Amino acid sequence: MGAGHTPRQADRMSIREWPATERPREKLLARGCAALTDAELIAVLLGSGIPGTDAIALGRGLLQDNGGLASLLGAPAEAISRRGIGPAKRARLVAALELARRALGEQLRERPALSSPRDSGDYLRAQLRDRPYEVFACLYLDNRHRVLGFEELFRGTVDGASVHPREVVRACIRHNACAVIFAHNHPSGVAEPSAADRAITRELRDALQLVGVRVLDHLVIGAGTPVSMAERGLI
């Protein structure tokens, strides 16, 4: 806050009454996004607060309720709930997440080729990290390891997803893929591959070999850096 207002005083004032240099929207336009806190950026998306609670306080409350920015942005629309967050504000937040995901997808598709797990790790982590249920997905590649598409094939509960090799083979043929990268999330946040993960990876690898599709990697998405089963020598 500026020198003229303490945080408690500012919370009792409408943001419109703040000095222009302190208002989130004006600060963003004058100094860039990096000058804003997470709560201030959320406030710009929300557009307004409610009586007694400004947009920044709403943003701060959303971050606290959801355990931080990554969990908030990864939450499904129906899970973003707080007094003052109606359908319009909720839609803005969900749309911002989807735009971020699509931007990552564009960057991935524009790469001349994927050469390491890190090339696809950020994108797959953004897609799957904060899902409350387990998801098994495929990143389809051509013979030069350029991205053809991304698809969630199976969804399950926190206990696991049932993965059917026949459907994976069919999907790879449908995308005309020459190679594929698998990914699935562990809702527990622990990205260590399980015995079941290793077994289904071997089963899928063997099935896809019959149709000439190479399995390059299987990434396990948790709370931290994705674990590459290829780097572990498990492919």
Salt bridges, closest charged atoms under 4 A:
GLU22 OE1 - HIS5 ND1 3.88
GLU26 OE2 - ARG23 NH1 3.78
GLU40 OE2 - LYS27 NZ 2.94
ASP65 OD2 - ARG82 NE 2.62
GLU98 OE2 - ARG102 NE 2.96
ASP119 OD1 - ARG111 NH1 3.54
ASP130 OD1 - ARG129 NE 3.84
ASP142 OD2 - ARG146 NE 2.73
GLU151 OE2 - ARG174 NH2 2.85
GLU151 OE1 - HIS175 NE2 3.88
GLU152 OE2 - ARG131 NH2 2.75
GLU152 OE1 - ARG155 NH2 3.12
GLU167 OE2 - ARG170 NH1 3.21
GLU192 OE2 - ARG232 NH1 2.86
ASP197 OD1 - HIS184 NE2 3.15
ASP197 OD2 - HIS186 NE2 3.11
ASP206 OD1 - ARG205 NE 3.20
